[in-house]
Amino acid sequence: MTAITPQPVAFIPPGAPEPIKATPFVWRDPANIAPRQWLYGRHLIRRFFSVTVAPGGVGKSSLTICEAVAMASGSSLLGEGVSGPLRVWMLNLEDPRDELERRVSATMLHHRVAPEALGGRLFLDSGRERGLCTATQARDGATINSPEVAAIIAEIEAREIDVLIVDPFVSSHRVNENDNGAIDLVAKEWGRVAERCNCAIELVHHTRKLGGEEASSESSRGAVALLGAARSARVLNRMSDAQKADAGVSSDPNTYFSIDRDKANLAPPGKREWRRMVSVDLPNGDSVGVTEAWEWPDDFEGLSAADLLAVQRAIQDAWKAGNPPRASNQAKSDWAGEIVASVLGMDAAKDKARITRMLKTWVASGALREVQHEDAKRNLRPCLEVGEWATE
């Protein structure tokens, strides 16, 4: 009879982490893999946290308030897809409750969201009443405040929260924001909360001082570890004076800002979107800024193929008259844009940027063609002639 040699059993001391094991991949039909659970556009997704970065005063708090109302009511107030209605908890750690109530009320009035549409799904708390500290830092390093995190988890689970918004991130911890290790510890903890509670978390963050430069998500204050751990990051930028001139809103007193989703690990980056802050008057006499959707003007809005055909005929007539239309808007005379302005009833000076873009589009489409033509001094100059004729 062969003796059986007993195999040694590894001793795992109490409290030690579980052994690390390599799990073989097993193919399964992708149709049977659960799809990602996007909750708001392609920014907020269950089991992950996302970040919104913006300079001060651009409108990030008003934006997230409007988005919270949209999600709680299940309404697409800003044109984003909403997987709702959802239960949303806003933790604003800077403003007092009455200011938050003004903003939410103004948002609901402006977007015509009735109180009953929220259905008790919106939760609002102020850091003035009860602060939040998820981590602290001492000489020996950063430490997660486990009781605080446990309290957040308990409330999310008790209220069945789908989306938690923390504004601003810097007020939710007490670690050195320039310490990558400490911020990574805090960020990963938020990721674990999102995983454990099957919710989406939005962390609102400030940018560093930019000195007039346009911000990106990497312009956020402090360590880059926060952005590294996030699954989606978007950045807000106030509309520049040059952009206002291009858009034709230079005299508009409202505030305009863009949204760029420049980090998107789980979806392709989206195109630049625009929002506008408008003033809403409350019955108590207060005026409150509210975010609404805004579309960049379409250069060809209101124009038809007949209008293009009229421009082409006028350009052809200019050639017949011996005045080839110049392609460059820097030309001292005979710029093709002056013909466009005359035919379409525009102002060649005020609408210069728009007309330049229109000509560029027509050249790209083949409706116009750039050619080299000798001027009176036998110098070659780029001019525009008719390409493929438009049909009405």
VEXVOTOR-772722 format. One record per residue (C-alpha): residue in one letter; y, x, z. Coordinates in steps of 0.2 Angstrom, whole numbers. Example, Ala and Ser with C-alpha at 12.3 -4.5 7.8 and 13.67 -1.06 7.14 Angstrom:
% residues 2
SITE   r      py      px      pz
SITE   A     -22      62      39
SITE   S      -5      68      36
END
This chain:
% residues 392
SITE   r      py      px      pz
SITE   M       0       0       0
SITE   T      17       7      -6
SITE   A      30       9       8
SITE   I      47       1       4
SITE   T      61      12       8
SITE   P      75       2      15
SITE   Q      92       4       6
SITE   P     107       9      16
SITE   V     120      -4      19
SITE   A     138       1      19
SITE   F     147      -2      35
SITE   I     163     -11      33
SITE   P     174     -10      48
SITE   P     182     -25      55
SITE   G     199     -29      47
SITE   A     196     -18      32
SITE   P     200     -24      14
SITE   E     186     -31       4
SITE   P     177     -19      -8
SITE   I     185     -17     -26
SITE   K     173     -23     -39
SITE   A     174     -22     -58
SITE   T     170     -39     -66
SITE   P     162     -40     -83
SITE   F     172     -50     -96
SITE   V     162     -65    -102
SITE   W     168     -73    -118
SITE   R     172     -92    -118
SITE   D     180    -103    -130
SITE   P     199    -101    -129
SITE   A     200    -120    -131
SITE   N     192    -121    -114
SITE   I     205    -110    -105
SITE   A     218    -119     -96
SITE   P     235    -118    -105
SITE   R     250    -111     -96
SITE   Q     260    -124     -86
SITE   W     278    -122     -91
SITE   L     289    -133     -80
SITE   Y     306    -130     -88
SITE   G     308    -123    -105
SITE   R     300    -106    -107
SITE   H     308    -100     -91
SITE   L     299    -108     -76
SITE   I     280    -108     -75
SITE   R     268    -112     -61
SITE   R     261     -97     -51
SITE   F     275     -85     -56
SITE   F     293     -82     -51
SITE   S     307     -80     -64
SITE   V     325     -72     -62
SITE   T     342     -78     -68
SITE   V     355     -64     -68
SITE   A     374     -66     -70
SITE   P     391     -59     -65
SITE   G     400     -68     -51
SITE   G     410     -84     -57
SITE   V     401     -87     -73
SITE   G     392    -103     -68
SITE   K     374     -98     -62
SITE   S     374    -110     -47
SITE   S     381    -124     -57
SITE   L     368    -121     -70
SITE   T     353    -121     -58
SITE   I     360    -136     -50
SITE   C     360    -145     -66
SITE   E     343    -139     -70
SITE   A     337    -145     -53
SITE   V     343    -162     -56
SITE   A     336    -162     -74
SITE   M     319    -158     -67
SITE   A     319    -170     -52
SITE   S     324    -184     -64
SITE   G     313    -179     -78
SITE   S     328    -179     -90
SITE   S     332    -166    -103
SITE   L     350    -164     -98
SITE   L     353    -147    -106
SITE   G     341    -149    -121
SITE   E     327    -139    -112
SITE   G     309    -146    -111
SITE   V     306    -153     -94
SITE   S     288    -156     -88
SITE   G     293    -169     -75
SITE   P     299    -177     -65
SITE   L     296    -163     -53
SITE   R     299    -160     -35
SITE   V     312    -147     -33
SITE   W     318    -138     -18
SITE   M     335    -129     -19
SITE   L     339    -116      -6
SITE   N     357    -111      -8
SITE   L     360     -97       5
SITE   E     379     -96       2
SITE   D     388    -113       1
SITE   P     389    -126      15
SITE   R     380    -143      13
SITE   D     395    -153       8
SITE   E     400    -141      -6
SITE   L     382    -143     -13
SITE   E     383    -161     -11
SITE   R     399    -161     -21
SITE   R     391    -151     -35
SITE   V     375    -162     -36
SITE   S     385    -178     -36
SITE   A     397    -172     -49
SITE   T     382    -166     -60
SITE   M     374    -183     -58
SITE   L     390    -193     -62
SITE   H     394    -182     -78
SITE   H     376    -183     -84
SITE   R     374    -202     -79
SITE   V     359    -199     -68
SITE   A     357    -213     -56
SITE   P     352    -209     -38
SITE   E     336    -219     -40
SITE   A     331    -208     -54
SITE   L     328    -193     -42
SITE   G     315    -203     -33
SITE   G     317    -193     -17
SITE   R     311    -177     -27
SITE   L     326    -166     -25
SITE   F     327    -156      -8
SITE   L     343    -147      -4
SITE   D     347    -134      10
SITE   S     361    -123      15
SITE   G     360    -105      21
SITE   R     375    -110      32
SITE   E     363    -121      43
SITE   R     347    -111      42
SITE   G     346     -93      34
SITE   L     331     -85      26
SITE   C     324     -68      29
SITE   T     308     -64      20
SITE   A     308     -45      24
SITE   T     317     -32      35
SITE   Q     318     -13      34
SITE   A     318       0      47
SITE   R     316      19      47
SITE   D     298      18      44
SITE   G     300       7      29
SITE   A     301     -12      23
SITE   T     290     -25      31
SITE   I     287     -43      26
SITE   N     292     -56      38
SITE   S     276     -65      39
SITE   P     281     -80      50
SITE   E     295     -83      39
SITE   V     285     -83      23
SITE   A     272     -94      31
SITE   A     285    -106      36
SITE   I     291    -107      17
SITE   I     273    -109      11
SITE   A     270    -123      24
SITE   E     285    -133      18
SITE   I     281    -131       0
SITE   E     264    -137       3
SITE   A     269    -151      14
SITE   R     283    -157       2
SITE   E     272    -154     -13
SITE   I     286    -144     -21
SITE   D     284    -139     -39
SITE   V     300    -128     -41
SITE   L     309    -118     -28
SITE   I     326    -111     -32
SITE   V     333     -97     -21
SITE   D     351     -93     -23
SITE   P     356     -79     -21
SITE   F     341     -67     -20
SITE   V     351     -54     -10
SITE   S     353     -66       4
SITE   S     335     -70       6
SITE   H     330     -53      13
SITE   R     337     -38      23
SITE   V     330     -23      14
SITE   N     340     -10       4
SITE   E     342     -18     -13
SITE   N     342       0     -21
SITE   D     325       4     -14
SITE   N     313       1     -27
SITE   G     298       1     -15
SITE   A     306     -11      -4
SITE   I     312     -23     -17
SITE   D     294     -22     -26
SITE   L     287     -27      -9
SITE   V     298     -42      -8
SITE   A     296     -47     -26
SITE   K     277     -46     -25
SITE   E     277     -57     -10
SITE   W     287     -71     -19
SITE   G     274     -69     -33
SITE   R     260     -72     -20
SITE   V     269     -88     -13
SITE   A     270     -95     -31
SITE   E     252     -91     -33
SITE   R     247     -99     -17
SITE   C     257    -114     -19
SITE   N     254    -117     -37
SITE   C     273    -118     -40
SITE   A     287    -110     -50
SITE   I     300    -100     -41
SITE   E     318     -96     -47
SITE   L     327     -81     -40
SITE   V     346     -81     -44
SITE   H     353     -63     -44
SITE   H     370     -55     -46
SITE   T     374     -41     -59
SITE   R     381     -24     -54
SITE   K     399     -21     -58
SITE   L     400     -20     -77
SITE   G     417     -14     -82
SITE   G     419     -27     -95
SITE   E     402     -24    -104
SITE   E     391     -38    -108
SITE   A     377     -40     -96
SITE   S     358     -39     -99
SITE   S     344     -43     -86
SITE   E     343     -25     -83
SITE   S     361     -26     -77
SITE   S     356     -34     -61
SITE   R     361     -26     -44
SITE   G     350     -14     -35
SITE   A     332      -9     -39
SITE   V     324     -13     -56
SITE   A     308     -18     -47
SITE   L     313     -36     -46
SITE   L     314     -38     -65
SITE   G     298     -28     -67
SITE   A     288     -41     -56
SITE   A     296     -56     -64
SITE   R     288     -65     -78
SITE   S     304     -72     -86
SITE   A     322     -66     -84
SITE   R     337     -73     -92
SITE   V     355     -67     -91
SITE   L     372     -76     -92
SITE   N     388     -70    -100
SITE   R     405     -77    -101
SITE   M     411     -80    -119
SITE   S     422     -66    -124
SITE   D     440     -68    -132
SITE   A     433     -63    -149
SITE   Q     419     -75    -148
SITE   K     431     -89    -143
SITE   A     441     -85    -159
SITE   D     425     -86    -169
SITE   A     420    -102    -162
SITE   G     437    -110    -163
SITE   V     439    -113    -144
SITE   S     452    -101    -140
SITE   S     464    -114    -133
SITE   D     450    -124    -124
SITE   P     453    -123    -105
SITE   N     434    -125    -102
SITE   T     423    -111     -97
SITE   Y     409    -106    -110
SITE   F     394     -95    -106
SITE   S     379     -89    -115
SITE   I     360     -88    -109
SITE   D     349     -75    -116
SITE   R     331     -74    -111
SITE   D     329     -55    -114
SITE   K     313     -53    -104
SITE   A     299     -65    -107
SITE   N     281     -58    -103
SITE   L     273     -75    -107
SITE   A     283     -81    -121
SITE   P     293     -74    -135
SITE   P     312     -72    -131
SITE   G     322     -87    -136
SITE   K     338     -87    -146
SITE   R     355     -86    -137
SITE   E     360    -103    -130
SITE   W     377    -109    -125
SITE   R     383    -119    -110
SITE   R     400    -126    -106
SITE   M     408    -129     -88
SITE   V     418    -145     -88
SITE   S     429    -152     -74
SITE   V     422    -168     -66
SITE   D     434    -178     -54
SITE   L     425    -186     -39
SITE   P     431    -202     -31
SITE   N     437    -192     -16
SITE   G     450    -182     -26
SITE   D     440    -166     -28
SITE   S     437    -158     -45
SITE   V     420    -150     -48
SITE   G     413    -139     -62
SITE   V     398    -146     -70
SITE   T     387    -137     -83
SITE   E     383    -146    -100
SITE   A     375    -141    -116
SITE   W     386    -134    -130
SITE   E     381    -129    -148
SITE   W     390    -115    -157
SITE   P     399    -123    -172
SITE   D     389    -124    -188
SITE   D     399    -115    -202
SITE   F     393    -127    -215
SITE   E     395    -143    -204
SITE   G     402    -157    -215
SITE   L     400    -147    -231
SITE   S     389    -152    -246
SITE   A     382    -145    -262
SITE   A     397    -153    -271
SITE   D     409    -142    -260
SITE   L     399    -126    -265
SITE   L     400    -131    -283
SITE   A     419    -134    -282
SITE   V     421    -116    -274
SITE   Q     410    -109    -288
SITE   R     421    -117    -301
SITE   A     437    -110    -293
SITE   I     429     -93    -292
SITE   Q     424     -94    -311
SITE   D     442    -100    -315
SITE   A     449     -85    -306
SITE   W     439     -73    -317
SITE   K     444     -82    -332
SITE   A     462     -80    -327
SITE   G     460     -61    -325
SITE   N     460     -62    -306
SITE   P     443     -57    -300
SITE   P     441     -63    -281
SITE   R     439     -48    -270
SITE   A     424     -48    -258
SITE   S     432     -39    -243
SITE   N     442     -49    -231
SITE   Q     453     -33    -229
SITE   A     459     -35    -247
SITE   K     478     -36    -248
SITE   S     477     -50    -261
SITE   D     465     -60    -271
SITE   W     452     -61    -257
SITE   A     438     -74    -261
SITE   G     441     -82    -245
SITE   E     458     -88    -250
SITE   I     449     -98    -264
SITE   V     437    -105    -252
SITE   A     451    -111    -240
SITE   S     461    -119    -254
SITE   V     446    -128    -261
SITE   L     440    -134    -244
SITE   G     456    -137    -235
SITE   M     454    -123    -223
SITE   D     467    -110    -216
SITE   A     463     -93    -223
SITE   A     470     -84    -208
SITE   K     464     -95    -194
SITE   D     447     -98    -201
SITE   K     445     -80    -207
SITE   A     429     -77    -197
SITE   R     421     -93    -202
SITE   I     425     -91    -221
SITE   T     419     -73    -220
SITE   R     402     -79    -213
SITE   M     401     -93    -226
SITE   L     404     -80    -241
SITE   K     391     -69    -233
SITE   T     378     -83    -232
SITE   W     382     -88    -250
SITE   V     379     -70    -256
SITE   A     363     -69    -247
SITE   S     357     -86    -254
SITE   G     362     -80    -272
SITE   A     375     -94    -275
SITE   L     388     -79    -276
SITE   R     385     -62    -282
SITE   E     394     -46    -277
SITE   V     399     -35    -292
SITE   Q     409     -19    -294
SITE   H     425     -22    -305
SITE   E     439     -10    -310
SITE   D     456     -14    -304
SITE   A     472     -10    -313
SITE   K     471       8    -308
SITE   R     453       9    -314
SITE   N     446      10    -296
SITE   L     430       1    -293
SITE   R     432     -14    -281
SITE   P     418     -26    -274
SITE   C     421     -43    -281
SITE   L     412     -60    -280
SITE   E     406     -69    -295
SITE   V     395     -85    -297
SITE   G     377     -82    -295
SITE   E     365     -97    -296
SITE   W     375    -113    -299
SITE   A     374    -126    -286
SITE   T     368    -144    -291
SITE   E     375    -160    -283
END
